[in-house]
Amino acid sequence: LLGINPYFVKEYHTAAQIYPMKRVSGIITSIRRIDMKSKGLGTVPLTPKDLLQELLLAIFQ
């Protein structure tokens, strides 16, 4: 019906309970922000380590 392999439906359902859409949207926003920073847009250049650390903090907070 949704084009999803039935084998993965249970995993998707579990993930949807753990990560509600608002949380997923926030994570995607963080990824976009870090991507812009990695390209030097709107900030001073940061090291890859600093960018990764900032992204992980945004995801796991």
C-alpha positions as a printed NumPy array, in Angstrom:
array([[ 0.   ,  0.   ,  0.   ],
       [ 2.728,  2.489,  0.951],
       [ 5.461,  0.93 , -1.145],
       [ 7.219, -0.302,  1.987],
       [ 8.531, -3.819,  2.211],
       [ 6.314, -5.556,  4.82 ],
       [ 9.46 , -6.926,  6.454],
       [10.383, -3.407,  7.67 ],
       [ 6.955, -2.164,  8.795],
       [ 7.461, -3.215, 12.426],
       [10.834, -1.426, 12.561],
       [ 9.348,  1.727, 11.02 ],
       [ 6.499,  1.65 , 13.524],
       [ 8.941,  1.35 , 16.429],
       [11.11 ,  4.165, 15.054],
       [ 8.052,  6.392, 14.611],
       [ 7.232,  5.944, 18.293],
       [10.777,  6.77 , 19.396],
       [11.26 ,  9.704, 16.996],
       [ 8.051, 11.702, 16.496],
       [ 7.801, 13.82 , 13.336],
       [ 8.584, 17.055, 15.209],
       [11.844, 15.507, 16.47 ],
       [12.769, 14.211, 13.007],
       [12.094, 17.648, 11.539],
       [14.405, 19.208, 14.128],
       [17.148, 16.702, 13.326],
       [16.877, 17.445,  9.603],
       [17.076, 21.169, 10.361],
       [20.239, 20.537, 12.4  ],
       [21.767, 18.547,  9.545],
       [21.042, 21.386,  7.108],
       [22.521, 23.973,  9.512],
       [25.693, 21.916, 10.01 ],
       [25.962, 21.41 ,  6.244],
       [25.883, 25.178,  5.73 ],
       [28.514, 25.663,  8.435],
       [30.71 , 23.003,  6.829],
       [30.692, 25.096,  3.672],
       [31.659, 28.223,  5.619],
       [28.341, 30.004,  5.151],
       [27.279, 32.306,  7.977],
       [30.033, 31.351, 10.394],
       [33.751, 31.146, 10.899],
       [35.257, 27.915,  9.562],
       [34.998, 25.031, 12.02 ],
       [36.933, 21.785, 12.079],
       [35.16 , 18.599, 10.977],
       [35.467, 17.358, 14.565],
       [33.659, 20.454, 15.886],
       [30.932, 20.132, 13.258],
       [30.37 , 16.463, 14.047],
       [30.287, 17.168, 17.767],
       [27.718, 19.936, 17.276],
       [25.568, 17.689, 15.094],
       [25.646, 14.802, 17.551],
       [24.706, 17.107, 20.412],
       [21.768, 18.425, 18.394],
       [20.57 , 14.902, 17.575],
       [20.938, 13.335, 21.009],
       [19.716, 16.21 , 23.188]])
